[in-house]
Amino acid sequence: MSRWRELRELSWADRWVLMHAAVLLVQSRLKVPYIDFRADPGAADATLPSATLPARTLQRAQAIARLVGIAAAHIPLDVACLHRSLVLWRLLRDRGIPCELRLGAAGTSGGAFEAHAWVECAGVALNEGAAHLSRYRPFGTAVMPVGRRPRWRLATRRAS
């Protein structure tokens, strides 16, 4: 099936989410160097078991994760798991869907350090498969992005 045909088969709401995700992916690619991460005080809501979350809400979250993946595959920039996860986290939070932004790490046999980011909703990883995530050990708590000013902007402010 062609890409245009797949796009035509999406609902208008999903097309909007896809377009919004593409814009946010570009934005996140530019902003990541200026983001700090702090413990997420709202993460306790997202850790509820999937039985307490309506199945429809979890399905919608999975559909949005799929749309973010499609957008990431089609924009002309390299986007990492952190960019995709930041965009998915924001889109879900904007829609009132409780979710967690998780960061984790893995050590490889050569001693190299690998980090990974993913989003969970009711304990279900939305943008990664369980087999891939089994390699990573999540850090203690879920995080949330907090913006900070770029250093070059701080330097120009002080000079004036």
N, C-alpha and C positions, 0 to 999 in steps of 0.2 A: 504494500500500500504506500502511495506517495505521501510525502510530508504535507502537501497542500490538502490532500484528501483527509488525512488525519486531523488537520487543523479545522477543516470544514465540519467534521463530525463532532467537534467539541461544542459544548453549549457556549452561549455568549458570556456567561459568568466565568466559565473556565478559560475562555480566551482572554478575558480581562485579567484573571489571576496569572496566566502565562506571561502576558505582556508586563504586568507589574513585577513579576519575579525576574524577568530579564533586566528590567531597569534597576531593580534592587541588587541584582548580582553585579552589575557594573559598578554601582555605588559602593557596594561592600568591598569590591576589589580595590577601590581607591581609598577607602576609609580604614581598612584593617590595621594599618600601621598606627593609627591614632585611636585605637580602641583599647580600653582596659577592661578586664573581666573581674567581677565581684560575685560573691555568693548571692544566689537568687532567693530573696525572701518569699517569693510566690511559688517556689518549686514544690512546696508541701502539697499544694492543690493538684499538681500533675502526677504525684506518686500514688494517687488512688488506684486501686486495682481496676483492671479493665471492666470488671463486672459492674462497677458503679458508674462508669461512663457509658452513655448511650451508644449502642453499636453504630448508629448513624453518624455520630460525632467522630468516632474513630475512623470510620470509612471516609468521611470528608477529609480528615487530617491526612490519611494515606493518599487520597486523590490529589491533595495540594502538594504533598511530597513528590508525587509522580510528575506533576506539572513543573515543579522547581527543577527536577532532574532533566526534563525535556528542555527547559530554558537554558540550563547550564550546558547542555550538549550542543546547543545551537548558537550561542553568542560567540563572537570572535575573540574571546579572551580565555586564558587558562584560569579556571576557578578551582580552588581546592575545596576539600571537605568543610573547612571552616567557613568559607564564603557561602556555600550551599546551606549549611546548617544555620548560619545567621539569618539568611533570607527566609528559610522555612520557619524558624522560631518566630521571626517578626510577623510573617503572614498568619500563622496560627494564633499568636497572641492578639493581633488586630481583630481577629474573628471571635475572640473569647474562648478559644479552645485551649485548655490547660496543657502545657507542655514544658519540657525541660531541655535546656541546652547543656549537653554533656561533653566534657573533654576527658580524654584518657591517653595513656601512653603504653608503649610496649618496648621491651628491649629485644634486640635481635641477637642471633648467635654470634655475630661479629662485634657485639658490644655497642652497636649504633642505637640511637634513640629515635623512636618513631612516635609521633603524636597523631591524634585523630579527634575529630569532632562529629557529633551526631545529635539528633533530636529524638527525644522519647515522649510518648503520649500514653499515659496509663500503663507505663512499664513496657511499652512496645516501641522498639526502635523503628522510626519511620523511614529514614533515608539510608539505611544500611541493613544488610542481611545478618542474621545471627551468626553465621559461620565466619564472616569477616570480623564482626565485633568480638568474637571469642579471643582474638589475639590481643585485644586491648584491655587494660585494667582502668576503669573509670576513676578519676580523681574523687575525693571525698564528697563534694556537694555539687549540685547543679550550679551553673554560673549564668550571669546575664551581662551583656555588653554595656559598658559605660563610656561615653565619648569623652575625649580630652582634647585640648587644643594642640595643634602641631607646634613643635618647638620654634619653627621659623616665624609663626604668628606671635608667639610670646616675645621673641626678640624684637620684632618691629614695634610691638606695643610699648615695650620699655623704652625704646629709643625716642618715641614721640612725647 
